[in-house]
Amino acid sequence: MMIAIIVAGIVGMTNLRSTFFPEVESKIVSIQVVYPGASPEEIEEGVVAKIEENLQGVADIDIVTSTSTENAASIKVYVLRADKTDQVLQNVKNAVKIMSDTSKCHQHSVAYMKMSSK
């Protein structure tokens, strides 16, 4: 009986996966928009407001924040649950695509990153 416990302990130790700083999946989708020559107000009204309007119907979104600067804007979409981030990412890409098809803005990127505490 004791040998079985020791063998099970050794097998368990070799299969145990541990990390000091585990990888944590992000709940943030980031949208970066470049609009050369535009003021922050133009970007806010012409691009950011349209994206935010398109995002209103997307499920599993907690909060949307945005920052507009000269020539660029950054929009962060906070997802309710980390396991829904891939689905929300696709919906956000669709919302941005709808906006970019009708906008003067030619450059944008939508991404999310898996964050780790390393």
Summary of the structure (lengths in Angstrom):
residues: 118
radius of gyration: 21.5
end to end distance: 41.3
largest distance: 76.6
contacts: 309
relative contact order: 0.24
helix: 42%
strand: 29%
